[in-house]
Amino acid sequence: MIVIIDYGAGNLRSVANALTRLGCQPKVTSRPRDLLNARAVILPGVGAAAETMKNLKTLGMVTPICQFIGDGRPFLGVCIGLQILFAGTEEGGWHECLGVIPGQVRKLPAGLKIPHMGWNQVKQIGSHPIFDGIPDEANFYFVHSYYVEPDDKSLAAGETEYGIRLCSVIARGNVIATQFHPEKSGELGLRMYGNFIKLAMERS
């Protein structure tokens, strides 16, 4: 079972529809116990990291998510789902996040059009199965005002130019996360979800 975590954010339906197109029947849930039997978990989202953390805490999801990741089971974070993996975010002051990945979430530099919205290229760093069948420097759809800055730069599996060179894909063991929205990125985004599902089936 592939679980999509519902914490009150939008965009869940488009993620679920993408997986359905790939032949999956994902379970969209806000119940922590549903993570116990999940083969893989997807945490998508739009909005603010601080509000996301508040909602996850209210639902009792924080500890189960961290345990799921700690168990080595496949986890995919999308947009806000990437950012909250880090120690904390500058958004709205300073807010602690899950702390799964050492590093911070910072605001895009002044002088840029914010949010960074629309199609942009993802430069693949090294080789990772999440990119199977996806050309290097392919375009994906972004909507964000903050970006992640991992302490360990080697965790960046993809980078994107937008005023600065920012990390747009993180890969560390069982954890993969993207700043862009694969579900809004056409056939290549669908291919990325398919690659994650394949990884999940191989590792479970």
HELIX and SHEET records of a PDB file:
HELIX    1   1 LEU A   12  ARG A   21  1                                  10    
HELIX    2   2 PRO A   32  LEU A   35  5                                   4    
HELIX    3   3 ALA A   49  LEU A   59  1                                  11    
HELIX    4   4 VAL A   62  GLY A   70  1                                   9    
HELIX    5   5 ILE A   80  GLN A   83  1                                   4    
HELIX    6   6 PRO A  129  PHE A  131  5                                   3    
HELIX    7   7 LYS A  153  LEU A  155  5                                   3    
HELIX    8   8 PRO A  182  LYS A  184  5                                   3    
HELIX    9   9 GLY A  186  ARG A  203  1                                  18    
SHEET    1   A 9 LYS A  27  THR A  29  0                                        
SHEET    2   A 9 ILE A   2  ILE A   5  1                                        
SHEET    3   A 9 ALA A  40  LEU A  43  1                                        
SHEET    4   A 9 PHE A  75  VAL A  78  1                                        
SHEET    5   A 9 VAL A 175  THR A 178  1                                        
SHEET    6   A 9 ARG A 165  ARG A 172 -1                                        
SHEET    7   A 9 ALA A 156  GLU A 161 -1                                        
SHEET    8   A 9 HIS A 116  GLN A 124 -1                                        
SHEET    9   A 9 ALA A 138  HIS A 144 -1                                        
SHEET    1   B 4 HIS A  95  GLU A  96  0                                        
SHEET    2   B 4 PHE A  86  THR A  89 -1                                        
SHEET    3   B 4 ILE A 101  LYS A 107  1                                        
SHEET    4   B 4 TYR A 146  PRO A 150 -1                                        
END                                                                             
